Amino acid sequence: MQRLWRRIQMHLILQKIWKLHSTKMGIFSYILCLILGINSIFGFEPYEFKANRFTKPPVIDGYLNDPCWEQATRIDKDFRIYQNFDDPEWGKIAPIKTIIFVGYDDKNLYLGFICEEPHMEELRANAKRHGLSEEMLEDDRVEILINPSKDKNNIYCFWVNPKGIHNMPLFSNYIAPGLCSEYELVDIIWYSDGKILDTCWTVEVQIPFQSLKIHSNYIDYWRIDFGRVKAKDFFSFIIYPQGCAIN
C-alpha cells in the first residue's frame, strides 16, 4: 500500500508538471522538480556532510589526480533509481557506483565524480558545446542542485556529461517537495571537464562563489543534491544530502 501511494504521489506531480509545461523546456522543469521531490517519495532520510577546505585548488582537466582530491570530503553512499516509476527497479539501489568528492577554497566550490560504467559501449556523450543544448537531454550526465542559503529557496541546477560539456544552469524557486516554479536559464561562469576511461568516466567541476552571488565569508550551510543519468536505460539515480557545511 505504501509503495502504491508513492507511485500515486509521483503520478500527480508529473501530471501537474506536464500540464504546466508542454514545450521542450518543460523537460528541464520536470527533471528539476523530480529530483527535488524525491526524498518524500522514497521515504529515506537525508543526511549532512562537511566539505573540506583545499590548500591548493585542482586543475580542472577531468582526471581527479591532483593531491587536493585526497583532502576532499568523499561521498560514497548508494544512489537510488528514481525514474520510470512503473518499473520494478523503482527506488532500488543503483546497479552502478558513483563516488563524489567535495572541497572548496576562498573563491570556489569544487566537485569531483567517479562514475562506474561496466558497459562503456552504452555511454552517450553527444553534446559538444557548453550552454543550452537539446543533445544534453539525451546524454549520460551528473547533476548538481545547490541551494546556497538555508534562508532562501533559490535552486541552481548544473549538468555535466562524460566529456565535461556542461549545460546553461537552471535557476528555480523551490516551493515544496516535488514542486518548483519560476525557473529560468542563467548564464553564469563555471568550469567543468570530463574524461572517459576504461571502466568509468570522471568529471571535475569548479563553481565560483561569485557566480552564485555569495561571498565565501558568509557561507556556513547549504542544501545540495546529486544525481546521475544513464541515458540508454532512461534511468536516473539520486542521493539526497540535506545539508553541506562549508566553514
Buried (B, 14 or more C-beta within 10 A) or exposed (E): EEEEEBBEBBEEBBEEBEEEBEEEBBBBBBBBBBBBBBBEBBEEEEEEBEBBBBEEBBEBBBBBEBEBBEBBBBBEBEBBBBBEBEEEBBBEEBBBBBBBBBBBBEEBBBBBBBBEBEEEEEBBBBBEEBEEBEBBBBBBBBBBBBBBBEEEBBBBBBBBBBBBBBBBBBBBBBEEBBBBEEBEBBEBEBBBBBBBBEEBBBBBBBBBBEBBEBEBEEBEBBBBBBBBBBBEBEBBBBBBBBBBEBE
